[in-house]
Amino acid sequence: LFARIAHRPGALIREPGIILLVPGSVGFRSLSYVLDRNVQLGIDTAVTMTALLIAIVAGLFFGDFLVPPRRKL
C-alpha cells in the first residue's frame, strides 16, 4: 500500500522489516546449542528458526497476493 500511495518503491518499507526478522541469530543460537552438546535444545531452536523462515516467506507471498505490485520486474 505504501508504494501505491507514496509513489515510491515498496522495498523502502519491506526490506528493512525483513532484515529485522531474518532468523539468522536464531540459527546461530541453534548451532551454538548443538556445539555445547545440548542437542535437544539445539534441534528445538532449529525448528523455531524453520517456522520463522516459513512465516516470513508466507507473509511476503500473502502480501503480494493481497496488494499486487504496481509493475512486474
PDB file of N, CA, C, O and CB in Angstrom:
ATOM      1  N   LEU A   1       0.815  -1.193   0.000  1.00  0.00           N
ATOM      2  CA  LEU A   1       0.000   0.000   0.000  1.00  0.00           C
ATOM      3  C   LEU A   1       0.862   1.261   0.000  1.00  0.00           C
ATOM      4  O   LEU A   1       0.507   2.264  -0.619  1.00  0.00           O
ATOM      5  CB  LEU A   1      -0.929  -0.004   1.198  1.00  0.00           C
ATOM      6  N   PHE A   2       2.002   1.203   0.701  1.00  0.00           N
ATOM      7  CA  PHE A   2       2.903   2.352   0.742  1.00  0.00           C
ATOM      8  C   PHE A   2       3.357   2.735  -0.658  1.00  0.00           C
ATOM      9  O   PHE A   2       3.412   3.919  -0.990  1.00  0.00           O
ATOM     10  CB  PHE A   2       4.116   2.053   1.625  1.00  0.00           C
ATOM     11  N   ALA A   3       3.682   1.745  -1.481  1.00  0.00           N
ATOM     12  CA  ALA A   3       4.172   2.024  -2.829  1.00  0.00           C
ATOM     13  C   ALA A   3       3.108   2.711  -3.671  1.00  0.00           C
ATOM     14  O   ALA A   3       3.414   3.603  -4.463  1.00  0.00           O
ATOM     15  CB  ALA A   3       4.623   0.734  -3.510  1.00  0.00           C
ATOM     16  N   ARG A   4       1.879   2.303  -3.501  1.00  0.00           N
ATOM     17  CA  ARG A   4       0.810   2.909  -4.294  1.00  0.00           C
ATOM     18  C   ARG A   4       0.460   4.320  -3.824  1.00  0.00           C
ATOM     19  O   ARG A   4       0.206   5.208  -4.639  1.00  0.00           O
ATOM     20  CB  ARG A   4      -0.426   2.035  -4.242  1.00  0.00           C
ATOM     21  N   ILE A   5       0.449   4.517  -2.528  1.00  0.00           N
ATOM     22  CA  ILE A   5       0.056   5.821  -2.004  1.00  0.00           C
ATOM     23  C   ILE A   5       1.171   6.844  -2.174  1.00  0.00           C
ATOM     24  O   ILE A   5       0.909   7.970  -2.598  1.00  0.00           O
ATOM     25  CB  ILE A   5      -0.328   5.708  -0.534  1.00  0.00           C
ATOM     26  N   ALA A   6       2.406   6.479  -1.853  1.00  0.00           N
ATOM     27  CA  ALA A   6       3.522   7.431  -1.872  1.00  0.00           C
ATOM     28  C   ALA A   6       4.247   7.475  -3.212  1.00  0.00           C
ATOM     29  O   ALA A   6       5.134   8.306  -3.406  1.00  0.00           O
ATOM     30  CB  ALA A   6       4.508   7.084  -0.784  1.00  0.00           C
ATOM     31  N   HIS A   7       3.883   6.595  -4.134  1.00  0.00           N
ATOM     32  CA  HIS A   7       4.553   6.505  -5.435  1.00  0.00           C
ATOM     33  C   HIS A   7       6.054   6.312  -5.279  1.00  0.00           C
ATOM     34  O   HIS A   7       6.854   6.912  -5.997  1.00  0.00           O
ATOM     35  CB  HIS A   7       4.276   7.756  -6.261  1.00  0.00           C
ATOM     36  N   ARG A   8       6.414   5.468  -4.334  1.00  0.00           N
ATOM     37  CA  ARG A   8       7.803   5.094  -4.057  1.00  0.00           C
ATOM     38  C   ARG A   8       7.907   3.573  -4.142  1.00  0.00           C
ATOM     39  O   ARG A   8       6.893   2.877  -4.083  1.00  0.00           O
ATOM     40  CB  ARG A   8       8.272   5.618  -2.647  1.00  0.00           C
ATOM     41  N   PRO A   9       9.122   3.059  -4.278  1.00  0.00           N
ATOM     42  CA  PRO A   9       9.274   1.594  -4.285  1.00  0.00           C
ATOM     43  C   PRO A   9       8.834   0.979  -2.957  1.00  0.00           C
ATOM     44  O   PRO A   9       9.134   1.510  -1.887  1.00  0.00           O
ATOM     45  CB  PRO A   9      10.735   1.209  -4.578  1.00  0.00           C
ATOM     46  N   GLY A  10       8.131  -0.128  -3.036  1.00  0.00           N
ATOM     47  CA  GLY A  10       7.665  -0.803  -1.826  1.00  0.00           C
ATOM     48  C   GLY A  10       8.785  -1.387  -1.005  1.00  0.00           C
ATOM     49  O   GLY A  10       8.605  -1.659   0.182  1.00  0.00           O
ATOM     50  N   ALA A  11       9.948  -1.586  -1.616  1.00  0.00           N
ATOM     51  CA  ALA A  11      11.083  -2.153  -0.893  1.00  0.00           C
ATOM     52  C   ALA A  11      11.606  -1.216   0.196  1.00  0.00           C
ATOM     53  O   ALA A  11      12.308  -1.660   1.105  1.00  0.00           O
ATOM     54  CB  ALA A  11      12.200  -2.480  -1.863  1.00  0.00           C
ATOM     55  N   LEU A  12      11.275   0.068   0.118  1.00  0.00           N
ATOM     56  CA  LEU A  12      11.710   1.006   1.157  1.00  0.00           C
ATOM     57  C   LEU A  12      11.148   0.633   2.520  1.00  0.00           C
ATOM     58  O   LEU A  12      11.797   0.865   3.541  1.00  0.00           O
ATOM     59  CB  LEU A  12      11.291   2.426   0.799  1.00  0.00           C
ATOM     60  N   ILE A  13       9.983   0.075   2.550  1.00  0.00           N
ATOM     61  CA  ILE A  13       9.351  -0.331   3.802  1.00  0.00           C
ATOM     62  C   ILE A  13       9.557  -1.818   4.050  1.00  0.00           C
ATOM     63  O   ILE A  13       9.782  -2.229   5.188  1.00  0.00           O
ATOM     64  CB  ILE A  13       7.855   0.001   3.783  1.00  0.00           C
ATOM     65  N   ARG A  14       9.484  -2.615   3.017  1.00  0.00           N
ATOM     66  CA  ARG A  14       9.513  -4.067   3.153  1.00  0.00           C
ATOM     67  C   ARG A  14      10.885  -4.600   3.552  1.00  0.00           C
ATOM     68  O   ARG A  14      10.972  -5.432   4.456  1.00  0.00           O
ATOM     69  CB  ARG A  14       9.082  -4.706   1.862  1.00  0.00           C
ATOM     70  N   GLU A  15      11.933  -4.158   2.922  1.00  0.00           N
ATOM     71  CA  GLU A  15      13.253  -4.740   3.142  1.00  0.00           C
ATOM     72  C   GLU A  15      13.815  -4.499   4.542  1.00  0.00           C
ATOM     73  O   GLU A  15      14.340  -5.443   5.132  1.00  0.00           O
ATOM     74  CB  GLU A  15      14.204  -4.196   2.134  1.00  0.00           C
ATOM     75  N   PRO A  16      13.736  -3.288   5.110  1.00  0.00           N
ATOM     76  CA  PRO A  16      14.240  -3.138   6.484  1.00  0.00           C
ATOM     77  C   PRO A  16      13.480  -4.002   7.489  1.00  0.00           C
ATOM     78  O   PRO A  16      14.058  -4.480   8.465  1.00  0.00           O
ATOM     79  CB  PRO A  16      14.157  -1.681   6.908  1.00  0.00           C
ATOM     80  N   GLY A  17      12.198  -4.198   7.250  1.00  0.00           N
ATOM     81  CA  GLY A  17      11.434  -5.068   8.139  1.00  0.00           C
ATOM     82  C   GLY A  17      11.876  -6.508   8.054  1.00  0.00           C
ATOM     83  O   GLY A  17      11.923  -7.208   9.065  1.00  0.00           O
ATOM     84  N   ILE A  18      12.201  -6.958   6.855  1.00  0.00           N
ATOM     85  CA  ILE A  18      12.666  -8.331   6.679  1.00  0.00           C
ATOM     86  C   ILE A  18      14.037  -8.504   7.317  1.00  0.00           C
ATOM     87  O   ILE A  18      14.316  -9.544   7.914  1.00  0.00           O
ATOM     88  CB  ILE A  18      12.717  -8.704   5.183  1.00  0.00           C
ATOM     89  N   ILE A  19      14.886  -7.508   7.199  1.00  0.00           N
ATOM     90  CA  ILE A  19      16.213  -7.605   7.807  1.00  0.00           C
ATOM     91  C   ILE A  19      16.093  -7.786   9.314  1.00  0.00           C
ATOM     92  O   ILE A  19      16.861  -8.538   9.914  1.00  0.00           O
ATOM     93  CB  ILE A  19      17.053  -6.354   7.485  1.00  0.00           C
ATOM     94  N   LEU A  20      15.135  -7.103   9.925  1.00  0.00           N
ATOM     95  CA  LEU A  20      14.937  -7.260  11.363  1.00  0.00           C
ATOM     96  C   LEU A  20      14.375  -8.631  11.717  1.00  0.00           C
ATOM     97  O   LEU A  20      14.602  -9.126  12.821  1.00  0.00           O
ATOM     98  CB  LEU A  20      14.012  -6.178  11.882  1.00  0.00           C
ATOM     99  N   LEU A  21      13.649  -9.244  10.800  1.00  0.00           N
ATOM    100  CA  LEU A  21      13.020 -10.529  11.085  1.00  0.00           C
ATOM    101  C   LEU A  21      13.842 -11.734  10.650  1.00  0.00           C
ATOM    102  O   LEU A  21      13.466 -12.871  10.936  1.00  0.00           O
ATOM    103  CB  LEU A  21      11.693 -10.584  10.425  1.00  0.00           C
ATOM    104  N   VAL A  22      14.934 -11.509   9.977  1.00  0.00           N
ATOM    105  CA  VAL A  22      15.739 -12.629   9.491  1.00  0.00           C
ATOM    106  C   VAL A  22      16.191 -13.463  10.685  1.00  0.00           C
ATOM    107  O   VAL A  22      16.782 -12.937  11.629  1.00  0.00           O
ATOM    108  CB  VAL A  22      16.968 -12.126   8.666  1.00  0.00           C
ATOM    109  N   PRO A  23      15.917 -14.744  10.641  1.00  0.00           N
ATOM    110  CA  PRO A  23      16.210 -15.579  11.813  1.00  0.00           C
ATOM    111  C   PRO A  23      17.660 -16.065  11.871  1.00  0.00           C
ATOM    112  O   PRO A  23      17.909 -17.189  12.307  1.00  0.00           O
ATOM    113  CB  PRO A  23      15.289 -16.772  11.825  1.00  0.00           C
ATOM    114  N   GLY A  24      18.595 -15.265  11.451  1.00  0.00           N
ATOM    115  CA  GLY A  24      19.995 -15.660  11.490  1.00  0.00           C
ATOM    116  C   GLY A  24      20.506 -15.838  12.903  1.00  0.00           C
ATOM    117  O   GLY A  24      21.276 -16.760  13.173  1.00  0.00           O
ATOM    118  N   SER A  25      20.086 -14.965  13.812  1.00  0.00           N
ATOM    119  CA  SER A  25      20.542 -15.101  15.190  1.00  0.00           C
ATOM    120  C   SER A  25      19.977 -16.357  15.835  1.00  0.00           C
ATOM    121  O   SER A  25      20.632 -16.976  16.674  1.00  0.00           O
ATOM    122  CB  SER A  25      20.148 -13.874  16.003  1.00  0.00           C
ATOM    123  N   VAL A  26      18.764 -16.736  15.448  1.00  0.00           N
ATOM    124  CA  VAL A  26      18.180 -17.962  15.984  1.00  0.00           C
ATOM    125  C   VAL A  26      18.946 -19.177  15.457  1.00  0.00           C
ATOM    126  O   VAL A  26      19.178 -20.134  16.195  1.00  0.00           O
ATOM    127  CB  VAL A  26      16.678 -18.062  15.615  1.00  0.00           C
ATOM    128  N   GLY A  27      19.335 -19.139  14.191  1.00  0.00           N
ATOM    129  CA  GLY A  27      20.133 -20.228  13.631  1.00  0.00           C
ATOM    130  C   GLY A  27      21.491 -20.328  14.292  1.00  0.00           C
ATOM    131  O   GLY A  27      21.979 -21.428  14.554  1.00  0.00           O
ATOM    132  N   PHE A  28      22.105 -19.189  14.564  1.00  0.00           N
ATOM    133  CA  PHE A  28      23.393 -19.190  15.247  1.00  0.00           C
ATOM    134  C   PHE A  28      23.249 -19.759  16.659  1.00  0.00           C
ATOM    135  O   PHE A  28      24.093 -20.532  17.112  1.00  0.00           O
ATOM    136  CB  PHE A  28      23.977 -17.767  15.300  1.00  0.00           C
ATOM    137  N   ARG A  29      22.188 -19.376  17.341  1.00  0.00           N
ATOM    138  CA  ARG A  29      21.943 -19.902  18.682  1.00  0.00           C
ATOM    139  C   ARG A  29      21.722 -21.408  18.649  1.00  0.00           C
ATOM    140  O   ARG A  29      22.181 -22.126  19.537  1.00  0.00           O
ATOM    141  CB  ARG A  29      20.737 -19.210  19.315  1.00  0.00           C
ATOM    142  N   SER A  30      21.014 -21.890  17.619  1.00  0.00           N
ATOM    143  CA  SER A  30      20.784 -23.326  17.468  1.00  0.00           C
ATOM    144  C   SER A  30      22.103 -24.068  17.286  1.00  0.00           C
ATOM    145  O   SER A  30      22.335 -25.095  17.924  1.00  0.00           O
ATOM    146  CB  SER A  30      19.853 -23.600  16.277  1.00  0.00           C
ATOM    147  N   LEU A  31      22.955 -23.554  16.427  1.00  0.00           N
ATOM    148  CA  LEU A  31      24.255 -24.174  16.212  1.00  0.00           C
ATOM    149  C   LEU A  31      25.101 -24.119  17.478  1.00  0.00           C
ATOM    150  O   LEU A  31      25.828 -25.065  17.782  1.00  0.00           O
ATOM    151  CB  LEU A  31      24.988 -23.490  15.057  1.00  0.00           C
ATOM    152  N   SER A  32      25.010 -23.037  18.204  1.00  0.00           N
ATOM    153  CA  SER A  32      25.748 -22.898  19.451  1.00  0.00           C
ATOM    154  C   SER A  32      25.295 -23.941  20.476  1.00  0.00           C
ATOM    155  O   SER A  32      26.128 -24.527  21.168  1.00  0.00           O
ATOM    156  CB  SER A  32      25.572 -21.485  20.017  1.00  0.00           C
ATOM    157  N   TYR A  33      23.988 -24.177  20.579  1.00  0.00           N
ATOM    158  CA  TYR A  33      23.484 -25.197  21.492  1.00  0.00           C
ATOM    159  C   TYR A  33      23.981 -26.575  21.106  1.00  0.00           C
ATOM    160  O   TYR A  33      24.360 -27.362  21.973  1.00  0.00           O
ATOM    161  CB  TYR A  33      21.967 -25.182  21.519  1.00  0.00           C
ATOM    162  N   VAL A  34      23.984 -26.877  19.817  1.00  0.00           N
ATOM    163  CA  VAL A  34      24.442 -28.197  19.366  1.00  0.00           C
ATOM    164  C   VAL A  34      25.925 -28.372  19.673  1.00  0.00           C
ATOM    165  O   VAL A  34      26.347 -29.442  20.112  1.00  0.00           O
ATOM    166  CB  VAL A  34      24.184 -28.381  17.849  1.00  0.00           C
ATOM    167  N   LEU A  35      26.707 -27.339  19.449  1.00  0.00           N
ATOM    168  CA  LEU A  35      28.142 -27.437  19.728  1.00  0.00           C
ATOM    169  C   LEU A  35      28.434 -27.504  21.230  1.00  0.00           C
ATOM    170  O   LEU A  35      29.474 -28.024  21.636  1.00  0.00           O
ATOM    171  CB  LEU A  35      28.875 -26.246  19.113  1.00  0.00           C
ATOM    172  N   ASP A  36      27.528 -26.985  22.050  1.00  0.00           N
ATOM    173  CA  ASP A  36      27.664 -27.102  23.501  1.00  0.00           C
ATOM    174  C   ASP A  36      27.106 -28.426  24.011  1.00  0.00           C
ATOM    175  O   ASP A  36      26.979 -28.616  25.221  1.00  0.00           O
ATOM    176  CB  ASP A  36      26.959 -25.941  24.193  1.00  0.00           C
ATOM    177  N   ARG A  37      26.777 -29.325  23.121  1.00  0.00           N
ATOM    178  CA  ARG A  37      26.277 -30.679  23.422  1.00  0.00           C
ATOM    179  C   ARG A  37      24.904 -30.671  24.081  1.00  0.00           C
ATOM    180  O   ARG A  37      24.572 -31.578  24.844  1.00  0.00           O
ATOM    181  CB  ARG A  37      27.257 -31.404  24.322  1.00  0.00           C
ATOM    182  N   ASN A  38      24.122 -29.665  23.794  1.00  0.00           N
ATOM    183  CA  ASN A  38      22.732 -29.628  24.223  1.00  0.00           C
ATOM    184  C   ASN A  38      21.889 -29.807  22.956  1.00  0.00           C
ATOM    185  O   ASN A  38      21.252 -28.868  22.477  1.00  0.00           O
ATOM    186  CB  ASN A  38      22.381 -28.273  24.988  1.00  0.00           C
ATOM    187  N   VAL A  39      21.901 -31.023  22.432  1.00  0.00           N
ATOM    188  CA  VAL A  39      21.335 -31.294  21.108  1.00  0.00           C
ATOM    189  C   VAL A  39      19.826 -31.087  21.083  1.00  0.00           C
ATOM    190  O   VAL A  39      19.289 -30.549  20.115  1.00  0.00           O
ATOM    191  CB  VAL A  39      21.667 -32.716  20.676  1.00  0.00           C
ATOM    192  N   GLN A  40      19.144 -31.508  22.133  1.00  0.00           N
ATOM    193  CA  GLN A  40      17.688 -31.368  22.133  1.00  0.00           C
ATOM    194  C   GLN A  40      17.268 -29.895  22.047  1.00  0.00           C
ATOM    195  O   GLN A  40      16.362 -29.554  21.287  1.00  0.00           O
ATOM    196  CB  GLN A  40      17.095 -32.012  23.395  1.00  0.00           C
ATOM    197  N   LEU A  41      17.913 -29.037  22.811  1.00  0.00           N
ATOM    198  CA  LEU A  41      17.599 -27.614  22.748  1.00  0.00           C
ATOM    199  C   LEU A  41      18.006 -27.022  21.403  1.00  0.00           C
ATOM    200  O   LEU A  41      17.331 -26.132  20.887  1.00  0.00           O
ATOM    201  CB  LEU A  41      18.293 -26.864  23.887  1.00  0.00           C
ATOM    202  N   GLY A  42      19.112 -27.514  20.829  1.00  0.00           N
ATOM    203  CA  GLY A  42      19.535 -27.065  19.503  1.00  0.00           C
ATOM    204  C   GLY A  42      18.535 -27.415  18.423  1.00  0.00           C
ATOM    205  O   GLY A  42      18.251 -26.602  17.543  1.00  0.00           O
ATOM    206  N   ILE A  43      18.001 -28.621  18.486  1.00  0.00           N
ATOM    207  CA  ILE A  43      17.002 -29.043  17.493  1.00  0.00           C
ATOM    208  C   ILE A  43      15.712 -28.251  17.681  1.00  0.00           C
ATOM    209  O   ILE A  43      15.078 -27.855  16.702  1.00  0.00           O
ATOM    210  CB  ILE A  43      16.720 -30.568  17.605  1.00  0.00           C
ATOM    211  N   ASP A  44      15.323 -28.022  18.926  1.00  0.00           N
ATOM    212  CA  ASP A  44      14.122 -27.230  19.196  1.00  0.00           C
ATOM    213  C   ASP A  44      14.272 -25.805  18.648  1.00  0.00           C
ATOM    214  O   ASP A  44      13.329 -25.250  18.083  1.00  0.00           O
ATOM    215  CB  ASP A  44      13.837 -27.190  20.712  1.00  0.00           C
ATOM    216  N   THR A  45      15.448 -25.229  18.817  1.00  0.00           N
ATOM    217  CA  THR A  45      15.697 -23.884  18.300  1.00  0.00           C
ATOM    218  C   THR A  45      15.733 -23.894  16.766  1.00  0.00           C
ATOM    219  O   THR A  45      15.296 -22.934  16.132  1.00  0.00           O
ATOM    220  CB  THR A  45      17.023 -23.327  18.866  1.00  0.00           C
ATOM    221  N   ALA A  46      16.247 -24.962  16.176  1.00  0.00           N
ATOM    222  CA  ALA A  46      16.264 -25.070  14.711  1.00  0.00           C
ATOM    223  C   ALA A  46      14.845 -25.169  14.151  1.00  0.00           C
ATOM    224  O   ALA A  46      14.561 -24.619  13.087  1.00  0.00           O
ATOM    225  CB  ALA A  46      17.090 -26.295  14.271  1.00  0.00           C
ATOM    226  N   VAL A  47      13.969 -25.853  14.848  1.00  0.00           N
ATOM    227  CA  VAL A  47      12.568 -25.930  14.414  1.00  0.00           C
ATOM    228  C   VAL A  47      11.922 -24.545  14.500  1.00  0.00           C
ATOM    229  O   VAL A  47      11.149 -24.162  13.623  1.00  0.00           O
ATOM    230  CB  VAL A  47      11.774 -26.956  15.280  1.00  0.00           C
ATOM    231  N   THR A  48      12.239 -23.806  15.549  1.00  0.00           N
ATOM    232  CA  THR A  48      11.740 -22.442  15.670  1.00  0.00           C
ATOM    233  C   THR A  48      12.239 -21.570  14.523  1.00  0.00           C
ATOM    234  O   THR A  48      11.486 -20.758  13.985  1.00  0.00           O
ATOM    235  CB  THR A  48      12.160 -21.840  17.009  1.00  0.00           C
ATOM    236  N   MET A  49      13.510 -21.735  14.147  1.00  0.00           N
ATOM    237  CA  MET A  49      14.075 -20.969  13.033  1.00  0.00           C
ATOM    238  C   MET A  49      13.358 -21.314  11.727  1.00  0.00           C
ATOM    239  O   MET A  49      13.071 -20.429  10.921  1.00  0.00           O
ATOM    240  CB  MET A  49      15.589 -21.243  12.900  1.00  0.00           C
ATOM    241  N   THR A  50      13.071 -22.595  11.524  1.00  0.00           N
ATOM    242  CA  THR A  50      12.358 -23.002  10.315  1.00  0.00           C
ATOM    243  C   THR A  50      10.956 -22.395  10.278  1.00  0.00           C
ATOM    244  O   THR A  50      10.491 -21.962   9.224  1.00  0.00           O
ATOM    245  CB  THR A  50      12.274 -24.533  10.234  1.00  0.00           C
ATOM    246  N   ALA A  51      10.294 -22.365  11.414  1.00  0.00           N
ATOM    247  CA  ALA A  51       8.967 -21.753  11.469  1.00  0.00           C
ATOM    248  C   ALA A  51       9.047 -20.264  11.159  1.00  0.00           C
ATOM    249  O   ALA A  51       8.163 -19.725  10.492  1.00  0.00           O
ATOM    250  CB  ALA A  51       8.329 -21.973  12.847  1.00  0.00           C
ATOM    251  N   LEU A  52      10.098 -19.588  11.637  1.00  0.00           N
ATOM    252  CA  LEU A  52      10.277 -18.170  11.321  1.00  0.00           C
ATOM    253  C   LEU A  52      10.490 -17.956   9.822  1.00  0.00           C
ATOM    254  O   LEU A  52       9.917 -17.038   9.234  1.00  0.00           O
ATOM    255  CB  LEU A  52      11.462 -17.597  12.106  1.00  0.00           C
ATOM    256  N   LEU A  53      11.308 -18.798   9.211  1.00  0.00           N
ATOM    257  CA  LEU A  53      11.540 -18.685   7.773  1.00  0.00           C
ATOM    258  C   LEU A  53      10.251 -18.872   6.977  1.00  0.00           C
ATOM    259  O   LEU A  53       9.962 -18.108   6.056  1.00  0.00           O
ATOM    260  CB  LEU A  53      12.577 -19.707   7.328  1.00  0.00           C
ATOM    261  N   ILE A  54       9.491 -19.883   7.339  1.00  0.00           N
ATOM    262  CA  ILE A  54       8.234 -20.153   6.636  1.00  0.00           C
ATOM    263  C   ILE A  54       7.260 -18.994   6.821  1.00  0.00           C
ATOM    264  O   ILE A  54       6.557 -18.617   5.883  1.00  0.00           O
ATOM    265  CB  ILE A  54       7.602 -21.468   7.139  1.00  0.00           C
ATOM    266  N   ALA A  55       7.214 -18.425   8.028  1.00  0.00           N
ATOM    267  CA  ALA A  55       6.308 -17.304   8.288  1.00  0.00           C
ATOM    268  C   ALA A  55       6.699 -16.077   7.469  1.00  0.00           C
ATOM    269  O   ALA A  55       5.826 -15.375   6.959  1.00  0.00           O
ATOM    270  CB  ALA A  55       6.302 -16.958   9.782  1.00  0.00           C
ATOM    271  N   ILE A  56       8.000 -15.808   7.336  1.00  0.00           N
ATOM    272  CA  ILE A  56       8.442 -14.658   6.544  1.00  0.00           C
ATOM    273  C   ILE A  56       8.076 -14.837   5.083  1.00  0.00           C
ATOM    274  O   ILE A  56       7.541 -13.919   4.461  1.00  0.00           O
ATOM    275  CB  ILE A  56       9.953 -14.455   6.686  1.00  0.00           C
ATOM    276  N   VAL A  57       8.359 -16.004   4.529  1.00  0.00           N
ATOM    277  CA  VAL A  57       8.060 -16.251   3.116  1.00  0.00           C
ATOM    278  C   VAL A  57       6.559 -16.221   2.869  1.00  0.00           C
ATOM    279  O   VAL A  57       6.103 -15.632   1.889  1.00  0.00           O
ATOM    280  CB  VAL A  57       8.641 -17.600   2.669  1.00  0.00           C
ATOM    281  N   ALA A  58       5.787 -16.852   3.750  1.00  0.00           N
ATOM    282  CA  ALA A  58       4.327 -16.854   3.588  1.00  0.00           C
ATOM    283  C   ALA A  58       3.765 -15.443   3.694  1.00  0.00           C
ATOM    284  O   ALA A  58       2.841 -15.085   2.964  1.00  0.00           O
ATOM    285  CB  ALA A  58       3.668 -17.761   4.639  1.00  0.00           C
ATOM    286  N   GLY A  59       4.313 -14.647   4.590  1.00  0.00           N
ATOM    287  CA  GLY A  59       3.852 -13.269   4.716  1.00  0.00           C
ATOM    288  C   GLY A  59       4.121 -12.447   3.472  1.00  0.00           C
ATOM    289  O   GLY A  59       3.284 -11.643   3.059  1.00  0.00           O
ATOM    290  N   LEU A  60       5.293 -12.646   2.872  1.00  0.00           N
ATOM    291  CA  LEU A  60       5.597 -11.923   1.632  1.00  0.00           C
ATOM    292  C   LEU A  60       4.680 -12.353   0.489  1.00  0.00           C
ATOM    293  O   LEU A  60       4.190 -11.518  -0.271  1.00  0.00           O
ATOM    294  CB  LEU A  60       7.059 -12.145   1.235  1.00  0.00           C
ATOM    295  N   PHE A  61       4.453 -13.660   0.373  1.00  0.00           N
ATOM    296  CA  PHE A  61       3.554 -14.146  -0.674  1.00  0.00           C
ATOM    297  C   PHE A  61       2.135 -13.642  -0.455  1.00  0.00           C
ATOM    298  O   PHE A  61       1.470 -13.214  -1.399  1.00  0.00           O
ATOM    299  CB  PHE A  61       3.565 -15.675  -0.722  1.00  0.00           C
ATOM    300  N   PHE A  62       1.675 -13.693   0.782  1.00  0.00           N
ATOM    301  CA  PHE A  62       0.319 -13.257   1.080  1.00  0.00           C
ATOM    302  C   PHE A  62       0.160 -11.761   0.859  1.00  0.00           C
ATOM    303  O   PHE A  62      -0.875 -11.309   0.370  1.00  0.00           O
ATOM    304  CB  PHE A  62      -0.050 -13.618   2.510  1.00  0.00           C
ATOM    305  N   GLY A  63       1.188 -10.987   1.221  1.00  0.00           N
ATOM    306  CA  GLY A  63       1.144  -9.547   0.981  1.00  0.00           C
ATOM    307  C   GLY A  63       1.103  -9.204  -0.494  1.00  0.00           C
ATOM    308  O   GLY A  63       0.379  -8.295  -0.898  1.00  0.00           O
ATOM    309  N   ASP A  64       1.870  -9.919  -1.307  1.00  0.00           N
ATOM    310  CA  ASP A  64       1.835  -9.680  -2.753  1.00  0.00           C
ATOM    311  C   ASP A  64       0.507 -10.139  -3.360  1.00  0.00           C
ATOM    312  O   ASP A  64       0.059  -9.599  -4.372  1.00  0.00           O
ATOM    313  CB  ASP A  64       3.003 -10.403  -3.441  1.00  0.00           C
ATOM    314  N   PHE A  65      -0.108 -11.128  -2.738  1.00  0.00           N
ATOM    315  CA  PHE A  65      -1.407 -11.599  -3.226  1.00  0.00           C
ATOM    316  C   PHE A  65      -2.510 -10.585  -2.934  1.00  0.00           C
ATOM    317  O   PHE A  65      -3.378 -10.338  -3.771  1.00  0.00           O
ATOM    318  CB  PHE A  65      -1.757 -12.951  -2.591  1.00  0.00           C
ATOM    319  N   LEU A  66      -2.463  -9.995  -1.721  1.00  0.00           N
ATOM    320  CA  LEU A  66      -3.499  -9.036  -1.344  1.00  0.00           C
ATOM    321  C   LEU A  66      -3.380  -7.734  -2.122  1.00  0.00           C
ATOM    322  O   LEU A  66      -4.370  -7.214  -2.635  1.00  0.00           O
ATOM    323  CB  LEU A  66      -3.430  -8.752   0.143  1.00  0.00           C
ATOM    324  N   VAL A  67      -2.166  -7.215  -2.206  1.00  0.00           N
ATOM    325  CA  VAL A  67      -1.935  -5.952  -2.910  1.00  0.00           C
ATOM    326  C   VAL A  67      -0.821  -6.207  -3.919  1.00  0.00           C
ATOM    327  O   VAL A  67       0.356  -6.114  -3.572  1.00  0.00           O
ATOM    328  CB  VAL A  67      -1.559  -4.775  -1.910  1.00  0.00           C
ATOM    329  N   PRO A  68      -1.178  -6.528  -5.166  1.00  0.00           N
ATOM    330  CA  PRO A  68      -0.141  -6.811  -6.159  1.00  0.00           C
ATOM    331  C   PRO A  68       0.730  -5.575  -6.429  1.00  0.00           C
ATOM    332  O   PRO A  68       0.261  -4.443  -6.308  1.00  0.00           O
ATOM    333  CB  PRO A  68      -0.782  -7.300  -7.468  1.00  0.00           C
ATOM    334  N   PRO A  69       1.980  -5.796  -6.789  1.00  0.00           N
ATOM    335  CA  PRO A  69       2.851  -4.652  -7.073  1.00  0.00           C
ATOM    336  C   PRO A  69       2.350  -3.862  -8.271  1.00  0.00           C
ATOM    337  O   PRO A  69       1.579  -4.360  -9.091  1.00  0.00           O
ATOM    338  CB  PRO A  69       4.284  -5.120  -7.322  1.00  0.00           C
ATOM    339  N   ARG A  70       2.816  -2.596  -8.353  1.00  0.00           N
ATOM    340  CA  ARG A  70       2.376  -1.741  -9.456  1.00  0.00           C
ATOM    341  C   ARG A  70       2.820  -2.299 -10.797  1.00  0.00           C
ATOM    342  O   ARG A  70       2.090  -2.220 -11.785  1.00  0.00           O
ATOM    343  CB  ARG A  70       2.913  -0.324  -9.279  1.00  0.00           C
ATOM    344  N   ARG A  71       4.009  -2.857 -10.826  1.00  0.00           N
ATOM    345  CA  ARG A  71       4.511  -3.419 -12.068  1.00  0.00           C
ATOM    346  C   ARG A  71       5.389  -4.607 -11.745  1.00  0.00           C
ATOM    347  O   ARG A  71       5.963  -4.701 -10.660  1.00  0.00           O
ATOM    348  CB  ARG A  71       5.287  -2.366 -12.889  1.00  0.00           C
ATOM    349  N   LYS A  72       5.484  -5.492 -12.679  1.00  0.00           N
ATOM    350  CA  LYS A  72       6.326  -6.672 -12.520  1.00  0.00           C
ATOM    351  C   LYS A  72       7.738  -6.329 -12.982  1.00  0.00           C
ATOM    352  O   LYS A  72       7.914  -5.549 -13.917  1.00  0.00           O
ATOM    353  CB  LYS A  72       5.755  -7.886 -13.319  1.00  0.00           C
ATOM    354  N   LEU A  73       8.736  -6.905 -12.333  1.00  0.00           N
ATOM    355  CA  LEU A  73      10.116  -6.662 -12.729  1.00  0.00           C
ATOM    356  C   LEU A  73      10.508  -7.567 -13.869  1.00  0.00           C
ATOM    357  O   LEU A  73      11.643  -7.507 -14.343  1.00  0.00           O
ATOM    358  CB  LEU A  73      11.058  -6.861 -11.554  1.00  0.00           C
TER     359      LEU A  73
END
